[in-house]
Amino acid sequence: MTTLLTFVAQLLLPVAAAPLLTGFVRKIKARLLGRRGPALLQPYRDLARLLRKEPILADNASWLFRGAPYGAFAAIWLAMTAIPTVATTTSPGLGLDLIAIAGLLGLARILIALAGMDVGTSFGGIGASREMTIGALAEPALFVAIIALAIIANSTALPDMSRAMSEGVGLRVSLALALGAIVMVAIAETGRIPVDNPATHLELTMVHEAMVLEYSGRHLAMIELGAMLKLVLYLSLIASIFAPWGLARGGGAGDLGAALGLWLAKLAAGGFVLAVFETAIAKMRVFRYPEFLGAALLFGILGVVFLYISQHLK
């Protein structure tokens, strides 16, 4: 029974919590700007409204345009299941490690980018070009950070990393640099300020929104839910590696409940920090993306270098 509860929790709860986290971030940002803001449950209402609508398709839309929202969401969901959210023992992620998770996120990005170019609109082409540019700059930084974490934990599997970090590895400069690299990659991959603004439709600034302008109805609902789930994924990833406290290790329902509450608290803390950060910083120009993600790559490389030096000085 405990195994079944853990499986269901790590499979379904992230999808259920994703709209709530998005609503929470929007609410905090509105409050910081002196506005009332939308209700916390407004993302659920928006998704329900879109799911009730029939999608409108362009005449030249292919099967790729129809299937990309479902394929991208499935890839993100599968990657999410491999992240230990409430327990480190039983995960429905089929043994996926951090490298496979990065590959699944890249697959989701490629599907949406191809769908954006499928109908041949100028906005879709612009968004797809910018999205793939961000991906080409973000993935090297992510993989270098993975290397640093794998050296410390002797594994690329997230449950092993969580156990290694919870057992105590001390304060290391390499860990701080890897955290900085992953946070910067997460900001770029989830389309948050300063890289992208999920609330804008301005031609000169939008990236993700430009690719999905032609979508409507349930197709748009799957894309929006996938974007919300990706934010939960990155926050859960950071929490499971750098703050793995409270994860259940084969305990009973009480341990799972406590771990679930702590996971939700970590998501809320991450969402609050994100809202404050986005309120305090401005959107950067498109041509400055390489500088931002280049700094993330530099952090990852320095983390590996410092780790190598520290191990050979012992």
C-alpha positions in Angstrom: 0.0 0.0 0.0 2.8 2.4 0.8 4.5 1.7 -2.5 1.2 2.3 -4.3 0.7 5.6 -2.5 4.2 6.8 -3.3 3.8 5.8 -7.0 0.5 7.7 -7.3 1.8 10.7 -5.4 4.9 11.1 -7.6 2.9 10.5 -10.7 -0.2 12.6 -10.3 0.5 15.3 -7.6 2.9 17.4 -9.7 0.3 17.7 -12.5 -2.4 18.6 -10.0 -0.1 21.2 -8.3 1.3 22.8 -11.4 -1.6 25.2 -12.0 -1.7 26.1 -8.3 2.0 27.1 -8.4 1.4 29.3 -11.4 -1.5 31.0 -9.8 0.5 31.5 -6.6 3.4 33.1 -8.5 0.9 35.4 -10.3 -0.8 36.3 -7.1 2.5 37.2 -5.4 3.7 39.3 -8.3 0.4 41.2 -8.4 0.6 41.9 -4.6 4.1 43.1 -5.0 3.0 45.5 -7.7 0.1 46.8 -5.5 -2.7 45.0 -7.4 -5.2 42.4 -6.2 -4.3 40.0 -9.0 -6.1 36.9 -10.2 -7.4 34.2 -7.9 -5.1 31.3 -6.9 -7.4 28.9 -8.7 -7.7 30.9 -11.9 -5.2 28.7 -13.9 -7.5 25.7 -13.2 -10.5 27.7 -14.6 -8.5 28.7 -17.7 -7.5 25.1 -18.4 -11.0 23.9 -17.9 -12.3 26.6 -20.3 -9.8 25.6 -23.0 -10.5 21.9 -22.6 -14.1 22.6 -23.4 -13.3 24.4 -26.6 -12.8 22.7 -30.0 -9.3 23.5 -31.4 -9.2 25.6 -34.6 -6.6 24.3 -37.1 -5.0 26.0 -40.0 -5.8 24.5 -43.4 -2.1 23.5 -43.9 -1.6 22.1 -40.4 -0.1 18.6 -40.5 -0.2 15.7 -38.0 2.8 17.2 -36.3 0.9 20.3 -35.4 -1.9 18.2 -33.9 0.3 15.8 -32.0 3.0 18.1 -30.7 1.1 19.4 -27.7 0.4 15.9 -26.5 3.9 14.7 -27.2 5.6 17.6 -25.5 3.4 17.2 -22.4 4.1 13.5 -22.2 7.8 14.1 -22.4 7.7 16.7 -19.6 5.4 14.5 -17.5 7.7 11.5 -17.9 10.7 13.6 -16.9 8.8 14.9 -13.9 8.1 11.3 -12.7 11.8 10.6 -12.4 12.3 13.4 -9.8 11.9 12.3 -6.2 9.3 14.7 -4.9 8.0 12.9 -1.7 10.3 9.8 -1.6 13.7 8.5 -2.8 12.8 4.8 -2.9 9.9 4.2 -5.3 9.8 6.4 -8.5 7.7 5.7 -11.6 10.3 7.3 -13.7 11.5 4.0 -15.2 15.1 4.5 -14.0 15.6 7.8 -15.8 18.6 9.7 -14.6 19.4 13.4 -14.9 20.8 13.1 -18.4 17.6 11.4 -19.6 15.5 14.1 -18.0 17.5 16.8 -19.9 17.0 14.8 -23.1 13.2 14.6 -22.6 13.0 18.3 -22.0 14.9 18.8 -25.2 12.5 16.6 -27.0 9.5 18.6 -25.8 11.3 21.8 -26.9 11.9 20.4 -30.4 8.3 19.3 -30.8 6.9 22.7 -29.9 9.4 24.4 -32.1 8.6 22.2 -35.1 4.9 22.8 -34.5 5.5 26.5 -34.4 7.0 26.4 -37.9 4.5 23.9 -39.3 1.8 26.3 -40.4 4.4 28.8 -41.8 3.5 31.9 -39.9 6.2 34.6 -39.2 5.5 34.6 -35.5 6.0 30.8 -35.3 9.3 31.0 -37.1 10.6 33.8 -34.9 9.6 32.0 -31.7 11.0 28.6 -32.9 14.3 30.3 -33.9 14.6 32.0 -30.5 13.6 28.9 -28.6 16.2 26.7 -30.3 18.8 29.4 -29.7 18.0 29.4 -26.0 18.1 25.6 -25.9 21.5 25.4 -27.7 22.9 27.8 -25.1 21.2 26.3 -22.1 21.8 22.6 -22.6 25.7 22.8 -22.4 25.4 24.7 -19.1 22.9 22.1 -17.8 25.1 19.2 -18.8 28.2 20.7 -17.2 26.3 21.3 -14.0 25.2 17.6 -14.1 28.8 16.6 -14.4 29.7 18.5 -11.3 26.8 16.9 -9.3 27.6 13.5 -10.7 31.2 13.7 -9.5 30.0 14.5 -6.0 27.2 11.9 -5.8 29.0 9.2 -8.0 25.8 8.9 -9.9 23.5 10.7 -12.3 20.4 9.2 -10.9 18.4 11.7 -8.9 17.4 9.4 -6.0 21.2 8.7 -5.5 22.0 12.4 -5.7 19.3 13.2 -3.1 20.6 10.5 -0.7 24.2 11.7 -1.1 23.3 15.3 -0.5 21.1 14.5 2.5 23.9 12.4 4.1 26.1 15.6 4.1 28.7 16.7 1.6 29.6 19.9 3.3 29.6 23.5 2.0 31.3 23.5 -1.3 31.9 26.3 -3.8 31.3 23.8 -6.6 27.8 23.1 -5.3 27.0 26.8 -5.2 28.2 27.3 -8.7 26.2 24.3 -10.0 23.1 25.6 -8.2 23.6 29.0 -9.9 24.0 27.3 -13.3 20.8 25.2 -12.9 18.8 28.2 -11.7 19.8 30.3 -14.7 19.0 27.4 -17.0 15.7 26.9 -15.3 14.8 30.6 -15.8 15.6 30.3 -19.5 13.9 27.0 -20.1 10.7 27.9 -18.3 10.4 31.3 -20.1 10.6 33.5 -17.1 11.9 37.0 -16.7 14.6 38.2 -17.7 14.8 35.8 -20.6 11.1 35.7 -21.5 7.9 37.1 -20.3 5.0 34.6 -20.2 2.5 37.4 -19.9 3.4 39.3 -23.1 2.5 39.1 -26.8 4.8 41.8 -28.1 6.6 40.7 -31.3 10.0 41.9 -30.2 10.1 40.1 -26.9 8.0 36.9 -26.9 9.6 33.5 -27.4 7.4 30.7 -26.2 4.1 32.6 -26.8 5.1 33.2 -30.4 5.3 29.5 -31.2 1.9 28.7 -29.8 -0.1 31.6 -31.2 -1.9 29.3 -33.7 -3.0 26.9 -31.0 -6.5 27.0 -29.4 -8.8 24.8 -27.4 -7.5 21.6 -25.9 -4.3 21.8 -27.8 -3.5 25.1 -26.1 -4.6 23.6 -22.8 -2.0 20.8 -23.1 0.7 23.3 -24.0 -0.1 25.6 -21.1 -0.3 22.7 -18.6 3.1 21.4 -19.9 4.6 24.9 -19.3 3.2 24.9 -15.8 4.5 21.4 -15.1 8.0 22.4 -16.4 8.1 25.1 -13.7 7.2 22.5 -11.1 9.8 20.2 -12.5 12.7 22.6 -12.2 11.7 23.7 -8.7 11.4 20.1 -7.6 14.7 19.3 -9.3 16.5 22.0 -7.4 14.8 21.0 -4.1 15.6 17.3 -4.5 19.3 18.0 -5.1 20.1 21.0 -3.0 17.4 20.8 -0.3 16.6 17.0 -0.1 15.3 17.2 3.5 12.1 15.5 4.5 12.0 12.9 1.6 10.3 9.7 2.8 12.5 6.6 2.7 10.1 3.7 2.7 8.0 4.8 5.8 4.3 4.7 6.3 1.5 7.0 5.2 2.4 9.5 7.9 5.9 9.9 6.5 4.5 10.3 3.0 2.1 13.0 4.3 4.9 14.9 6.0 7.1 14.6 2.9 4.2 15.8 0.7 3.6 18.9 3.0 7.3 19.7 2.9 7.5 19.4 -0.9 4.6 21.8 -1.2 6.3 24.2 1.2 9.4 24.0 -1.0 7.4 24.8 -4.1 5.8 27.7 -2.4 9.2 29.0 -1.2 10.6 28.7 -4.7 7.5 30.3 -6.3 7.8 33.2 -3.8 11.5 33.8 -4.6 10.7 33.6 -8.3 7.9 36.2 -8.0 10.2 38.6 -6.0 13.0 38.1 -8.6 10.7 38.8 -11.6 9.3 41.9 -9.9 12.7 43.3 -9.2 14.3 42.7 -12.6 13.6 43.9 -16.1 13.3 41.8 -19.3 16.6 41.7 -21.2 17.1 42.1 -24.9 17.1 39.1 -27.1 20.7 39.7 -28.1 21.8 39.4 -24.4 20.6 35.8 -24.1 24.1 34.5 -24.9 25.6 36.6 -22.1 23.1 35.3 -19.6 23.4 31.6 -20.5 27.1 32.0 -21.1 27.4 33.0 -17.4 25.5 29.8 -16.5 28.0 27.7 -18.6 30.9 29.5 -16.9 29.4 28.7 -13.4 29.1 25.0 -14.4 32.7 24.9 -15.7 34.1 26.6 -12.6 32.1 24.2 -10.4 33.8 21.2 -12.2 37.2 22.9 -12.0 36.9 23.7 -8.3 35.7 20.2 -7.6 38.6 18.7 -9.5 41.1 20.9 -7.6 39.6 20.1 -4.2 39.7 16.4 -4.8 43.3 16.4 -6.0 44.5 18.6 -3.1 43.4 16.0 -0.5 
